[in-house]
């Protein structure tokens, strides 16, 4: 199964069309860390993370992880843990997963620059929640209702074409 990004504002899965938003600087084949763009390509889907203290465990065939207060995603290209889930430490640059806003109440990792991680190529590319469809720092964001439908449609073999 393929999730397809269409016209930078729709995710299409089977017959479902979900309104979405992407990175402020659009799509880029040669993404770099901090460029506010969404990477172009076809990528596998990773785990689903969710905030157990705020939302219910969703129905999905994806691997599920509970977001804890000390969880982050390394965005420090000089660190060997770059573009991986980490326990937050002051000496490592990171994106906080346990946020005050609701953007990461649910998130799906897009397996971009994951297997053979290349420093500065970009990190923390997720499908996450939005309420206002404001452009992101490189992720794809959809509303919560659509996110929960998407979770029922996809599985571990699903790919996303951006």
N, C-alpha and C positions, 0 to 999 in steps of 0.2 A: 504494500500500500504506500502511496505517495501523498504527502501534504504538499500542495503547490501554492507558492506565492504568486498572485496575479496582480498586475498594475500597482504594486507597492502598497495596496490597501485591502487586499482580500486573501484569505487563506482558503483553499478549496480542498475538500476531502470528500471523495465520492460525489454525492449530490448536494453536500452541505457547503455553503459559502459563509465565511465568517469575516466580518469587518476587522481590520487590524491596523497597526501602525508599525513602522520600522525605524531604523536609525536616522537621526537628523540630517546626515549627509548622504542619504540614499544607499544604493547598493554598490559594492566594490568587489572586484575580483581579487585585488591585491590589498586586502585589509591590513591595517597596522594598529597596534595598541593605541587607544585613545582617540581614534579618528572619527568617532561617532557614526560609523557606517556599519551596515549589515553585510556580512560576507556572502558573495555569490557562490553557488555551487550546489551539489547534492550531498546531504549529510545524514548520517544515522541519528536516531533519537536516543537519548540517554535516559537516566532515571527521572522520576517525578519526585520533587521535594514539596513538602507541605508543612504548614504551621498547625500542629495538633491543638494548640491552645486557642486557635481562632476559627478553624474550619474543620469540617468532617473529613474523615478518610474517604477519598473518592473511589468510585468504581472504575477500575482500569486494569489493563494487562501489563502495564509497565512496572518495573522495579520501583518500589516506593521507599523514600527516606524521610524521616521526620526532621524538620529544621529545629536546631537547638540554639540557645543564645550565643554559644561560643563558635558557631559555624561561619566560615567565610569561604570565599573563592579567590585564590591567589591571582592577582593581576600585576605582580612584580616580575617583569621579564628577566631580571637578574637572578631570580630565585629558582632553585631546582624544582620547586613545587608549582611553578607557573602553570596557570590554567587548570588547577586541580582544587578539589574541595580541601579545606584546611581547618584546623583548630586555630582560632585567631591568636596571633602573637604580635606584639608591638613592632617587632623588627621586620615584619613582612608586609608588603603592600597587599591589600585585599578589598574585595567587595563584600560587604556584610550581608549575609543571607537572612538574618533575624532582624527585620526592618521595622521601624515605627509605622510607616505607611503600609498599605495592603498589597503592594505590587508583587511581593514574593510570598503571599499566603499560599499560592500554588505556583510552581515553576517546573518547566521541563528543560533539561539540559539538551542543547543542540551540540552534537559531537563534532564541533569545529575546532581544529588545531588541538585535538585531544591525544590521539595515539602517539604520534611522534611530534611532540610539542616543539614548535619553533618559536624562540623568544621574539617578542615584539610583533608577532603575527596576529595577535588579538586573543582575548580571553573573556570568559563569563558571557557567552552568547546563549541566551535562554529564550524560551517562549514563556512569558509571564503575564500578569494581569494588568489591565488598565481600566480606568473609569472614564477618561476623557480623550483617549486616542492621541495624546500628546506624543510627539516624536521621541524616540528613545536614544540611548547611547550606543545602540547597535543590536539590541535584542528585537524580538517580534513580540508585540503585546496585543492581547485580545481581552474582551470583557469576561467576567467570571462565569456567566451563564453559558457562553459559547465554549469557554475552556473546559467546563465539566462535560459538555457534549463531545468535544474533541477527544477527551480522555477515553470515552466509551468506544470511539471509532478506531483508535490507533493501538498498536502493540509494539513489542520489542523489535520487530523487523521493519517497522515503518521508517521511511526516509522522508526528508523534507527537501524540496527543490526550491532554492531561493534564486 
